[in-house]
Amino acid sequence: MAPPRLYLDWNATAPLHPAAREAIMRAIDIFGNPNSVHGEGRAARAAIEGARRKVALLTGADPANVIFTSGATEAANMVLTPEFNMGRTPLKLGRLYFSAVEHLAVREGGRFPKDSTTEIPVTEAGVVDLNALAALLEVHDKSTGLPVVAIMLVNNETGIVQPVEEAARIVHTHGGLFIVDAVQAAGRLPIEIERIGADFMIISSHKIGGPKGAGALIARGEALMPKALIRGGGQEKGHRSGTQNSLSLIGFGAAAEAALENLGERNIAIAALRDRLEAGMRAAAPDVIIHGAGGPRVANTIFFTLPCLKAETGQIAFDLEGVALSAGSACSSGKVGESHVLTAMGRDPKLGALRISLGFSTTDEDIDRAIAAFAKIACRRRSAGEAA
């Protein structure tokens, strides 16, 4: 009998956390519309507000400032807009600046016109160039409105941690609005919105072990808000209309609560697994390139290139060995293309790269299997090269 498959693609999506599964099953009969005033509606509303409090705790926010969405992509499209209000007064925003390694949901620019967006370069290590950011904001045309800057806290491909606190200070010095994509940071780093200095933060349920189809836009305060993307019934205080997905949000809340438990100890354990896996990879293939190694990374991510092995070929080879990993971001309908992150770092994107990402249920045995699969594929690569 073949061994069970090995899942090492947690940055794409995490398996449903047992706590989230249990919360969803307990809530399966909470069927009322959470916006109805009768008992069934109030029960659904109470469950959603409980989830909101748990998500707020994960992000260090006030529950009143947690806006539930269908996911991080919707949250990004909601907040990346030139149309904001400060209370009831319209606020003029002129240009969106985003780092060269942002997720495509941010790089598309949301509701900003393409000619009103500017890319911020990154260093060879994949870290946003703060001097370049400051220079761009120095020459920002204030007559068009205030600048908006979006920088992710953790890169989804390399796992590099960005200096968002320093970036926040630069942005606010220039009177700008600062948005942080914390999708890959949640459950892996402390992400208190006030400490970071973000005006808005984006998180996703399924990246932390909750169900798909839920996410949140977190605001630092209630006064400054983007114009609603989805309008209609006025749910979520008018910020996001549509009947809330009760079961997904309840699971999201349970996953957020679980993500905070033993966060430090869990990350230490996962970092040890990652380091052992990288050591095994280097022993099996000394020419392996681990992008971002030695830089500030989250504990769970390895983004690597095996020279002379195409990314799509490597992904298929690992899959045939029973190991699920990805070729960069899992956001392009299964397509394997050149990595804009590698390009931004000054690497040859044609090298291709594969991403291993670990999670709360990864074990020592899993690492042994991953090293064995890697060694086998690296050996076949050498044999194919010699035969050629």
C-alpha positions in Angstrom: 0.0 0.0 0.0 1.3 3.4 -1.0 2.1 5.8 2.0 -0.3 8.7 2.5 0.4 11.8 0.5 2.6 14.4 2.1 1.2 18.0 2.1 3.8 20.7 2.0 1.8 23.6 0.5 0.5 25.4 3.5 1.1 28.8 2.0 -1.5 28.0 -0.7 -4.0 26.8 1.8 -3.9 25.1 5.2 -5.8 22.0 6.0 -8.9 22.7 8.1 -7.9 23.0 11.7 -9.7 20.5 14.0 -10.9 23.5 16.1 -12.5 25.1 13.0 -14.0 21.8 11.9 -15.5 21.3 15.4 -16.9 24.9 15.5 -18.5 24.5 12.1 -20.1 21.2 13.1 -21.5 22.7 16.3 -22.9 25.6 14.3 -24.4 23.6 11.4 -27.9 24.1 12.7 -27.5 27.9 13.3 -29.5 28.6 10.2 -31.0 32.0 10.9 -30.2 35.1 8.9 -27.9 37.0 11.1 -29.6 40.3 10.1 -33.0 39.1 11.3 -34.3 40.3 14.7 -36.0 37.0 15.8 -34.3 34.4 18.0 -32.9 32.4 15.1 -31.4 35.5 13.6 -30.0 36.7 16.9 -28.3 33.3 17.5 -26.6 33.6 14.1 -25.6 37.2 14.8 -24.2 36.2 18.2 -22.0 33.5 16.6 -20.7 35.9 14.0 -19.9 38.5 16.6 -18.0 35.8 18.6 -15.9 35.1 15.5 -15.3 38.8 15.0 -13.9 39.1 18.5 -11.5 36.2 17.9 -10.3 37.6 14.6 -9.8 41.0 16.4 -7.7 39.3 19.1 -5.5 37.7 16.4 -4.8 41.1 14.8 -4.8 43.3 18.0 -7.8 45.2 16.7 -11.0 46.5 18.1 -13.8 44.1 17.0 -15.8 47.1 15.7 -13.1 47.6 13.1 -13.2 44.0 11.7 -15.0 43.9 8.4 -15.7 40.4 7.1 -15.4 39.7 3.4 -15.4 36.6 1.2 -11.6 36.5 1.3 -8.3 38.4 1.1 -8.8 39.2 -2.6 -12.1 41.0 -2.0 -10.6 42.8 1.0 -7.8 44.0 -1.2 -10.2 45.2 -3.9 -12.2 46.9 -1.2 -9.4 48.9 0.3 -7.3 49.6 -2.8 -9.4 52.5 -3.9 -9.0 56.3 -4.4 -12.4 56.8 -2.8 -12.3 57.1 1.0 -14.4 59.0 3.5 -13.1 60.5 6.7 -16.4 60.3 8.6 -18.8 61.8 6.1 -16.2 63.9 4.3 -14.7 62.5 1.1 -10.9 62.1 1.2 -8.9 62.6 -1.9 -6.3 59.9 -2.7 -4.1 60.2 -5.7 -1.8 57.3 -6.3 -1.2 53.7 -5.2 2.4 52.5 -4.4 3.0 48.8 -3.9 6.2 46.7 -3.6 7.5 44.7 -6.6 6.9 41.4 -4.7 3.2 41.9 -3.8 0.6 39.3 -4.4 -1.3 39.7 -7.7 -4.4 40.8 -5.8 -2.5 43.9 -4.8 -0.4 44.3 -8.0 -3.6 44.6 -10.0 -4.3 47.9 -8.2 -7.8 47.3 -7.0 -10.0 50.3 -8.1 -7.0 52.6 -8.9 -6.5 53.3 -12.6 -3.4 51.5 -14.0 -1.7 54.9 -14.7 -2.2 55.8 -11.0 -0.1 53.0 -9.6 3.7 52.8 -9.0 5.9 49.9 -8.1 8.4 50.1 -5.3 11.6 48.2 -6.0 13.0 45.6 -3.6 16.6 44.6 -2.8 18.3 41.5 -4.0 17.2 39.9 -0.7 13.6 40.5 -1.6 13.1 43.2 1.0 11.3 46.4 0.0 13.7 49.3 -0.6 12.8 51.9 2.1 15.0 54.5 0.6 13.2 54.1 -2.8 9.9 54.3 -1.0 10.9 57.6 0.8 12.1 59.0 -2.5 8.9 58.2 -4.3 6.8 59.8 -1.6 9.0 62.8 -1.6 8.1 63.6 -5.2 4.5 62.5 -4.9 2.2 65.0 -6.5 0.0 66.1 -3.6 -2.4 67.9 -5.9 -3.7 64.6 -7.0 -4.5 63.5 -3.4 -2.8 61.6 -0.7 -0.5 58.6 -1.4 -1.6 55.1 -0.6 1.1 52.5 0.0 0.5 48.7 0.2 3.3 46.4 1.4 2.9 42.8 2.5 4.2 41.7 5.9 5.3 38.3 4.7 6.0 37.4 1.0 3.9 34.4 -0.1 6.8 32.9 -2.2 10.0 33.5 -0.3 8.6 33.9 3.3 10.6 37.1 3.6 9.4 39.4 6.4 9.1 43.0 5.3 10.1 46.0 7.4 6.5 47.3 7.7 6.9 49.2 10.9 9.6 51.3 9.3 7.6 51.7 6.1 4.6 52.8 8.2 6.6 55.6 9.7 7.8 56.8 6.2 4.3 56.7 4.8 2.7 58.6 7.7 5.5 61.2 7.6 4.4 62.0 4.1 0.7 62.0 5.1 -0.1 58.7 3.3 -2.4 55.8 4.0 -0.6 52.5 4.8 -2.1 49.1 3.9 -0.6 45.8 5.0 -1.3 42.4 3.5 -0.9 40.1 6.5 -2.3 37.0 4.8 0.9 34.9 5.1 1.9 36.4 8.5 -1.3 35.5 10.5 -0.6 32.6 12.7 3.2 32.9 12.1 4.0 36.3 13.5 2.4 38.6 16.0 0.4 41.0 13.8 -0.9 43.7 16.1 -2.2 46.5 13.8 -1.4 49.3 16.2 2.2 48.2 16.7 2.7 47.7 12.9 1.3 51.1 12.2 -1.0 49.9 9.5 -4.1 51.9 8.7 -5.7 48.7 7.2 -4.7 45.1 7.3 -5.9 42.1 5.2 -6.1 38.5 6.4 -7.6 35.3 5.1 -9.3 32.4 6.8 -8.0 29.4 4.8 -4.4 30.4 5.3 -4.7 29.8 9.0 -6.8 26.6 9.0 -10.2 28.1 8.6 -12.6 27.4 5.7 -12.2 29.0 2.3 -14.5 31.8 1.4 -13.9 34.1 4.4 -11.5 36.9 5.1 -11.3 40.3 6.7 -10.3 43.8 6.2 -9.1 45.2 9.5 -9.1 48.9 10.2 -7.2 50.8 12.8 -10.1 53.1 13.5 -13.7 53.7 12.4 -13.4 57.2 11.0 -11.4 56.5 7.9 -13.1 54.0 5.6 -13.1 53.0 1.9 -16.1 53.4 -0.3 -18.0 50.1 -0.2 -17.2 47.7 -3.0 -20.3 45.6 -2.6 -23.4 47.7 -1.9 -27.0 46.6 -1.2 -28.4 45.5 2.2 -25.9 47.5 4.3 -24.4 44.5 6.3 -21.1 44.9 8.0 -22.1 48.5 9.0 -22.6 49.3 5.4 -19.0 48.5 4.5 -19.7 45.2 2.8 -23.3 44.3 1.8 -24.6 40.7 1.5 -25.8 38.1 4.0 -22.8 36.9 6.0 -21.5 33.3 5.5 -22.2 32.3 9.1 -20.5 28.8 9.0 -17.3 30.0 7.2 -17.0 33.0 9.6 -17.5 30.8 12.7 -14.8 28.5 11.4 -12.6 31.5 10.6 -13.0 32.7 14.2 -12.1 29.3 15.6 -9.0 29.1 13.4 -8.0 32.6 14.5 -8.2 31.6 18.1 -6.2 28.4 17.5 -3.6 30.4 15.6 -2.8 32.4 18.7 -2.3 29.4 21.0 1.3 28.6 21.6 2.4 30.8 18.7 6.0 31.2 19.8 6.6 27.6 20.7 4.9 26.4 17.5 7.1 28.6 15.4 10.3 27.4 17.1 9.3 23.8 16.3 8.4 24.6 12.7 11.7 26.5 12.2 13.6 23.5 13.5 11.8 21.3 10.9 12.5 23.8 8.1 16.2 24.0 9.0 16.5 20.2 9.1 14.8 20.0 5.7 17.1 22.7 4.2 20.2 20.9 5.6 19.0 17.6 4.0 18.3 19.4 0.7 21.8 20.9 0.7 23.4 17.5 1.5 21.5 15.9 -1.4 22.2 18.7 -3.9 24.9 21.2 -2.9 23.9 23.4 -5.9 20.4 24.0 -4.6 19.6 27.7 -4.3 17.3 28.7 -1.4 16.0 32.1 -2.1 15.9 34.4 0.9 18.0 32.1 3.1 19.9 34.2 5.7 17.3 36.9 5.5 14.4 37.6 7.8 12.0 34.8 7.0 9.0 33.2 8.6 9.6 29.8 10.1 7.7 27.7 7.6 8.7 28.6 4.1 11.4 27.4 1.7 11.6 28.8 -1.9 14.2 27.0 -3.8 15.7 26.4 -7.3 17.3 23.2 -8.5 19.5 24.2 -11.4 18.5 22.5 -14.7 15.1 21.5 -13.3 12.1 23.4 -14.6 9.6 24.4 -12.0 6.7 22.6 -13.7 8.8 19.5 -14.1 9.8 19.6 -10.5 6.3 20.1 -9.3 5.1 17.1 -11.2 8.1 15.0 -10.0 7.3 15.7 -6.4 3.6 15.0 -7.0 4.4 11.6 -8.4 6.5 11.0 -5.2 3.3 11.8 -3.2 4.5 15.2 -2.1 2.3 18.3 -2.7 4.2 21.5 -3.1 3.9 24.5 -5.4 5.7 26.5 -8.0 5.4 29.9 -6.3 2.0 31.5 -5.7 -1.1 29.4 -6.0 -3.1 32.2 -7.5 -3.1 31.7 -11.3 -5.6 28.9 -11.8 -2.9 26.2 -11.7 -0.6 27.9 -14.2 3.1 27.6 -13.7 4.8 30.7 -15.0 7.8 32.9 -14.3 8.0 34.3 -10.8 7.6 38.1 -10.6 9.2 37.8 -7.2 12.4 36.3 -8.6 12.4 39.0 -11.3 12.1 41.8 -8.7 15.0 40.3 -6.7 17.2 40.4 -9.8 17.2 36.7 -10.4 16.7 35.0 -13.7 13.0 34.1 -13.6 13.6 31.3 -16.1 15.4 29.4 -13.4 12.1 28.5 -11.9 11.5 27.9 -8.3 9.5 25.6 -6.1 7.9 26.4 -2.7 7.7 24.2 0.3 5.6 25.4 3.2 5.1 23.7 6.5 2.3 23.9 9.1 1.0 23.0 12.5 0.6 19.3 11.8 4.0 18.8 9.9 6.1 16.1 11.7 9.7 14.9 11.8 8.6 11.9 9.7 7.2 14.3 7.1 10.6 16.0 6.9 12.3 12.6 6.5 10.0 11.8 3.6 10.5 15.2 2.0 14.3 14.8 2.1 14.1 11.4 0.6 11.9 12.6 -2.2 14.1 15.6 -2.9 17.2 13.5 -3.0 15.6 11.1 -5.4 14.5 13.9 -7.7 17.9 15.6 -7.5 19.6 12.3 -8.4 17.4 11.8 -11.4 18.2 15.4 -12.5 21.9 14.7 -12.4 21.4 11.4 -14.3 19.4 13.1 -17.0 22.1 15.8 -17.3 24.9 13.3 -17.7 22.9 11.3 -20.2 22.4 14.5 -22.3 
